[in-house]
Amino acid sequence: MKRLNGRSAFITGGSRGIGKAIAKAFASEGAKVCVADLQQQALLELEQEFTQEGWDLFTFQMDVTDKHQVEQGFYKAVEEMGSLDILVNNAGITRDNLLFKMEDDDWDKVMDVHLKGTFYCSRAAQAYMVKQRFGRIINISSVSALGNRGQANYSTAKAGLQGLTKTLAIELGPYGITVNAIGPGFIETAMTQATADRLGMSFEELIAYKTKEIPVGRTGKPEDIAQAALFFADNASSFVNGQVLYVTGGPAV
């Protein structure tokens, strides 16, 4: 028996990186998967990969900061999949800079995608989950929530997600819905590639530099985060609620 047989999952920002790895992990464990993203071409490529694996996938373009798009997206997903059991709030962006250089728009966009987007999606999802008295909401935070130079906006947003996680765990727990968060450390994705570019070094140089700081002696892969998400999505975690799991290869602090 596969771990997620009969379950339906909705993943935001799932066309690449961590979201893509989670989508593939869920599908491999028997879940029906819906991926929403802004990148239409990336969604088409993801559909091809799923088809090659023999998995079903429902995709559509969606801006998580647009309330009407979100509400319509969840309606379509439930109509397509028949239910909504798991939500992964993964959509995110970075607009890194030191505080004195950071523009208002850099702050606002990061807050909107991470916080407003997660709020809209969680609110839409819980309406379906409460009725069936079952649900799993998984928020992708970051070790940057503990503070990181050049990321005043991103760190604040990711810390805010942890507060939202704990509050929703209290509110939704009585309805059979658990809400947990994952705090990735350094994961090899397009987002960390952009960090290397910003720092003026190659991605390989950044990986080598980061590896020296990580006790297990390697940087993370998107699949490492997908395994943590599988745990939170599984029935095995039904008594784990309102927690933040740092997946960093060592202590988060």
N, C-alpha and C positions, 0 to 999 in steps of 0.2 A: 504494500500500500504506500503510495507516494504521500508525502507529508501534507500537501495542499490540495489533494483531490477534492473536487466539488467547491473549491473556493474561487472567488473572483477578486482580482486586485486591480487597483487604479494607481498608476505611478506618474507623477509629474516630472517634467524634465528628464524623461526616460529614454531619449533617443541615443545617448552616448554616455561614456564614463560610468560613474557609479549607478545612475539610474538604469542604464542599459544592462549592466551586470545583474542588478536586482531583478529586472524584468525577465532575463534569461534564467536566472536561478529559480524564480517562482514558476515559470512555465515548465522547467525541467522537473519540478516537483508536482505537476499536475494542475496548477492553477490556470484559470482563464485570465488573460492579461489585457489591460487597456493602458496604452501609453499616450500621454498628452504632452505636446512640446510645441515650441514656436518654429522649430526647424523642419520644414516640410521635406526637404531632400533627405535629411537624416532619418526621418520617419519612414520614408520609402525604402531606404537601405535596410533599416531594421526589419521591416516587413519581409524583405527578401531573405534575410538571415533566419527569421522564424519559420518561413515556408520551407527552407532547406532542412530545418530540424524537425519538420512535421508538427510544429506548434501553431495554434491559432493566436492571432493578435488583432486587436482592434485599436486603431490609432486615429488621432485627429489633432489639428492645430488648435492650441488654446493658450491664451494669455492669462496666467493665474492672477494678474492684478485687475482683471476685468470681471466684475461680479456676475454680469449676465452671461459671459462666455463660460464661466465656471459652472453656474447653475445648469446651463444648457448641456454642458459637457458631461456632467454627472447623470443627468436625465438620459442622455444618449447611451452612456456606458451601461447603466442599469437595464435599459431597454435591450441592448445588444447582449449583455452577459447574463441577465436574469436576476442578478443580485449584486450587492457590493459588500464585500467582507473585509477587504484590506485596503488601506490608503497609505501610500508612501509619499510624503511631502518632500520631494527631492529638488524641485526647481530652485535654481540659485544663480547668482551672478556675483562678480567681484568688480569693484571700482577702487582699487588700492591707491593710497597716497598718504603721505604724512599729513597730520591734522592741519597745519598752516597752509598746505597746498590743496586741500580737499574742497571741491566745489559743492554748492548746495545740491546740485543735481546728482552728484556722486552719492551723497548721503541718501537722498530721497529714493533713488532707483533701487538701491540695495535694500532699504527698509521695505519698500513696496513689494518687491519680489519675495523676499524671505518671510516677512511678517504678515503683510496684508494677504499675500498669496496663500500662505499656510492657514490663515484665519478663514479666508473664503472657502478653501477646499475642505477644511475640517468641518466647517459649519454645514456645507452642502452634504458631505459624506455622513455626518452623524444623523441626519434626518432619515436616511435609509437604515443605518445600523441600529438606531434606537427601536425602530419598528420590529426588526427581527431579533432584537436583544442579543446581538453579537457583533463584534467588530474589532479590528486591529488598526490603530493609527500609529504610523512610524514616522517620526520627524528626523530629517537629516540635519543635525547641528554640526559642530566642528570643535576641535581642540582650541581653535582660535577664540572660542567663547571665553577662554580663560585669559585672553589678552594677547595681542600680537602686533608688533611694530608695523605701522603703515596700513593697518586695517581697523581703524576706529569704527567705521561704518559696519563692516562685515562682522567684527567681533561683537559689537553691540547687538546686531541682528541675530547672530547665532546664540548669544546668551539669552536674548528674548525668547527664542524658540524653546529653550529649556524651561523657562518660567511658564510658557504657554502649555508645554507638555505636562508639567506637574499639575497645573490647574485643570486641564481637560481630563486628566486621569481621575481627579477627585469628582468632577461633575458627571463623567460618563461611565465610570466604573460600575455604578449600580445597574446599568443597562447591559452589562456583559461586554463592555467595550474597554479594552486596555489601550493606553497611550504611552508610548515610550520614545526615546530619542537615541540616536547613535551619533557619537562625536568622533568622526574620522581624524586621524593624524595626517601625515604627509602621504597622499595617495597619488599614484602616477596617472594623471588625467590631463585633458586639454587645459583645464583651469590652472593646474600647477605648471604646465608648460608655459602658460602666459606669465606666471610669476617669474619663471626663469628669464623670459624675454624682458620683463620689466627690470630685473636686476642686472641685465646685461651679461648673462652667462648662458652657456648651452644647457639644455635639459640634463644631459649626462653629468655635467659638472654640478648642477644643483642636486641631482640624485646622490652623487658621491658625497657631497657635503652633508646632506641630510642623513645619510646612512650612518655617518660617524656619531650622530646624536641619538640613534635609536638602539636600545638595548638588544633587540633580536637580530641586529645586523643587516637589516634590509628595509627598503621603503615598502609602503603598502600598495596593493593592487585593488582595483574596483571589486574583484571577487571576494576580497577579505571583508568588505563592508556588506556585500550581498549575503554572506554567511550569517552575519549578525542580524540582518533584516529577516532572514529565514527563521531564526530563533524567535524573534518577536512576533512573526506572523503565525507561527506554529501553536498548536494547542499546548505544547510543552511549557510555554511561557505564560499560561493563563493566570498565574498568581504573581506575575511580575508586572507592575503598573507604576507609571510615573517616574521611571528610572532613566538615567543617562548612561549609556555604555560607551566608554571611550575605547576606540579601536586604533591604537597608536603604536603598537610594538613595544610598549613600556608604560610606566606610570605617566598619567596625564599631567601631574604636577610634581 
